[in-house]
Amino acid sequence: MVKSVGKIASLVAAAACIAGVAASANAQETKLALGMSGWTGFAPLTLADKAGIFKKNGLDVELRMIPQKDRHLALASEAIQCAATTVETHVAWNANGVPIVQIFQMDKSYGADGLAVRNDVKNFADLKGKAIGVSAPGTAPYFGLAWMLNKNGMSMKDVKLVSLEPQPAAQAFVSGQNDAAMTYEPYLSTVRSNPTAGKILATTLDYPMVMDTVGCAPKWLKANPKAAKALADSYFEAVEMIKADPAKSNDIMGAAVKQSGEQFAKSSAYLRWSDKAANQKFFATDIVPFMKDAQGILLEAGVIRKAPDDLNATFDTSFIK
């Protein structure tokens, strides 16, 4: 009897050991790298990482800070499996031969992206021939500037472009360099807090065209549908955590971009994070009309040479149900 009990105990221990190995193997199967930036709208991903939400949902996520202009190269080389970026950038990547499928929306900008100008600039026409600090073609600031100019009867050819990433663009502007800067939060607040350097001519409150989604490589999605669902669910849980405990959440998200929780809360006030209900509405009614509009701007700006074959193939709503 004692031998039997001992044998059973040994078998239980062995089974536990095997289960542990299996669990470890399973965790390795759900490992993924996601390319992003310090843009305030992406912060719930940082929260999901730092607060242990990814881990709780069986994911081992490496958040990699990669400039938007290089993120598609990391995706194409399989250095990352997923990426956070703007909707029109997903259109551009697909059009330019780097397939990616959007699986959930993160945010919409409500003034978090904007064009800073000197105080003597009264309107867009005053910017003709002026030097504007802006990221490279294929990035959100470049598209945002092209969109604003287009809506005012102008194009990128009417201005002088100085290639600067969002943070250096804002810093250069407040230090007296260039005539304008296209940037976003938290860097746009650098301009807001330096009114003698200039003012903000327009933001996404005036031109609502910045909205971000997470997309993943089609090959990876096909092989890892459960992990993709867990990724979307983790984002939604992070958004709920922000609602339930804003102070703690802001402290965590702010620390990642060297801001206090209070500073982060101020910069995030210029955008809205999208919960599951907002996601379902966005993908059902808004995304395709916006992508169709964006295509024209991307073509005019020379970011793409042709439109994607099928816009509906650039997103998959099965992960937000």
N, C-alpha and C positions, 0 to 999 in steps of 0.2 A: 504493500500500500504506500509506504514511504517512498519506495523507488518510483512508483507510478506518479505520485505527486511531484517528485523531483523531475521526472521525465516531462510532465506537463508544463512545469515551470520553465524547463529548458526550451521546450517548443514555443511557449509564449514569448520568451526572451528572444528566441531566434526570429519569430514572426515580427516582433517589434523592430528588431534590427533590420530585417528585410523591408519592412514598411518605411523605416527611416531612410534607407537607401533609395527606395522608390520615390519618397517625397522629395528627397534631394535631387533626384534625376528629373522629377517633374518641375521643380523650381528652375532648374537649368533650362528646361524646354521653354519656359516662359520668360526668359531673359531677353531684354530688348534695349536698344539704344535709340533715344529720341532727340532729334536736333531742334534747338530753340534759341531764344535770345533773352535778354533781360527786360524785354517789353512787359509792361505792367499786366497786360491782358493774359500773358502766359503763366502768371504767378500761381494759379491754382494747381498747376502741375508740380511746381516746387513744393507747395503745401502738401500735396498727395505723397510726395517723396519724403519730406522731413517729418510729417506727422505719422508715417508708417502705414498710410492707406494702401499704397501699392503693395507693400509686403503682405498686409492683411488679406489682400485679394489675390495672392499667389503670384505676384509679379516681381521681377528683379529688374527695375528700370534704371538705366543710366541716362541722366539728362545731360546732353552735351551742348555747350554754348558754341554755336557755329553761326557766323554772319549769314544773313539771309541770302546774299549773293552767292554763297558757297554751299548752302544746304542741299541743293539738288545734286551737287557733285558727290557729296557724302552719301546721299541716297542711291545714286547710280552705282557707286563703288561698293555698296552694301556695308559701308562703315556704320550706317544707321539704318534702322528698319522703318522708322516713322519720323514725321516732322511736323512742327507747328508753324503755320504761316498763313498769310492772307488768302482769301478765296481766289482772287485773280492770279495769284502766284501759282496756285495749283493748276489753273487753266494754262498758264505760260509753260510750266514744267511739262505738262502732258502734251502741249502743242510742240514743244521742242525736244520730244523724245525721251523724257524721263517720266514714266508712268507712276502715278500716285493716286490713291483713292481716299477721299475725305470720309471720315467715319463719325466725327462729331464736331459741333461748333463750340468754340470757347467763349468768344466775346464779340461785342460790337462797340466801336469807338463812338463816344458822345462828347467830342471835344478833346480827346486824348492825342489826336494827331493834328498838327497844324503848321501853317506857314508863317514864320516870323519875318518881319520886314522892318526897315528903319522907319522912324516916326514921320518922315516927310512923304512916305509912300501912301497915297490915298486910295488907290484901286489897283487892279491887276494890270491895267494898261500902263501904269507907271513903272512896271517891272520890265518893260521891253529893253533888251540890251543889258540888263542887270545881272550880276553874279549871284547865283543861288547855290548854297551848299546842300547837296542831296546825295543819297546813296546811289549805287550803280543801277543800270537797267535791270529789271527783273526783281526789284525790291518794292516793298510797300510804299516807302517815301517817294520813290521815283514815279510809281503809278499814281500816288496821291497828287503829286505836283502836276503830272500830265493830265489827270482828271480835272483838277481845278482850272488849269489853263484852257483846256478844251471847252469847259462850260462857260468860259469867258471869251470865246472866239480866238483863242491863241493856241500855240503849240510849243513844244520844247525847243523848237528852232528859234523862237522869239527871245530866248534868254540864254545866258552863259552858265553852263553847268560846271560846278566845282565838286568833284567826287569826294564826299565825306560821309562816313557812317553817322547815324543819328546823334550819338553823344558828342563826337568831335564837331559836328556841324553846329550844334547848339553852343558849345564852348567857344568855337571860333567866332560865332556871331556876337556873343556878349562881350568878347574881347576886342570887337571892332573890325573883324575880318568879314568880307563879303557883304552884299547888300541884303541878303535874305537867307533863310535856312528852313528846310523842310525837315521836321523832326517829330518825335513823339514822347509820351510820358515813359519814364520819369524825367526825361531830359527837357521836355517842353516847359516844365516848371522852372528851369534855369532861366528861361526867357521871361516867364511870368514874374519872377522875383527880381528882374533887372529892367524895370520900365524905362530907364534912361537910355538903354542900349537899343530899344525898339519896342514894337508891339506885335500882336498876333493879328494878321490880316484876315485869316480864315481858318476854320477848323472843321472837323467832321460833324459838328453841329450844323454847319452851313452846307457841307457836302458829305452826306453819309455814305461813304464808300469803303470804309475799313472794317472788315469783319474777319475773324480768324477761325480756322478749323485745324484739326489734327488729321493728317492723312498718313497712310502706310503703303508700303510697296505691295502691289497686287500679289506677288509671289508669296510674300510673308503672310499676308492676310489669309490667303487660301490655306496655308499650312497651319495657321494659328488663330482660328476664329474665336476660340474661348479666351485667349489672351487679349485679343482686340476688344472683345466685349468687357473684359475686366478692366482694360485701360479706360474705356468710356465710362464705365461705372465708377471707377476711382476718381475721375474728374468730377462727376456729378456729386459724389460724396464730399469732395473737397469744397465744392460750391455750397453744399449744405452746412459744412463746418464753418464756413465764413459767415453764414447767416446766424448760426447758433452761438458762435464764440468769436465775434469780430476782432476783439482786442488781441487775443492769442494768435489768431490767424494772421492779422496784420503785422504783428511782431515777427512771425516766422517768415512771411513773404517779403517784408521790408528788409530783413537781415540779408537776404540773398542779393539785394541790389544796394546794400550799404545805406539803407534808410531806416529811420526809427519807425515804429508802428504807426505813429501819428502822421509822419511824412508820407508813408505809403498810403494811408487811408485818404489823404488829400489827393494824391495823384490818381488813385483808383476811382475817385469820384467822377472822373471824366470818361468812364466806360461802364459797360454792363456785362457781367458774366452770364452765360446762358445755361439755365438748368435744363432738365430733360424735356419739360413741356415746351420751352422756348425752342429747343432743338427740333422737336417734332414739327412745330409750325414753320420754322425756317426752311427745313429741307422739303417740306410739302409745298410751300408757296413762294418762297423768296429767292432761293439759291439760283435756279435756272434763269429767271429774268435778269438777275444781277450779272451772272456770267456772260449772258448774251450782250449786255450793255458794255461790260468790261472788255470783251473781245475787240470791239471797235477801237477803244482807246489803246489797247495793247498793239494792235496792228498799226495804228497811226504813229505810235511812239517807236515802232520798229522793234519792240520786245519780242514779238512773234511774227512769222512770215505767213502763217496760215492758222486757221482756227482748228481746235481739236475735232476729230472725226465725229465724236458723240459726247456731248456735255453730260448726258445722263450716266455715262460710264465713269465719270470722274468722282462719283460719290456713291455710298452704299448706306442705306438707312437701317439696315438690319441690326446694327449695334446700339441703336438708341431706343429700341422698343422695350 
